[in-house]
Amino acid sequence: MHPYRDPTEVLAAERCKRLCTTFQRTGACQYGVTCRYSHLTREEEARLRAAAEPVQDPMQAVWELEEMVRWRRNSLRASKLPKGFRFEDLPSSVKRCLDEGNVDDANQG
């Protein structure tokens, strides 16, 4: 939502705003980020609150980050190419992200 702003500032600013009824009802708003009302969802608020909390144990934070990276790497390795796509046809930038041995062999030829 606000990748370069301090989560504490975002929470404070959003709490001062009333909820956007259009966004609540439809999940979209024609004014987008320029809307004067809040589009903050419960999930985003929870994420911002967690990000705003001070780190109590730096090693715990490092461990959690490593776990997230490990999970993401494993999910990428386990991914399968959509039907009709072959590994050889992918751009080199994508090939580097995928482990060739873990791509679905059925889609390679």
Order of alpha helices (4+ residues) and beta strands (2+ residues): alpha-alpha-alpha-alpha-alpha
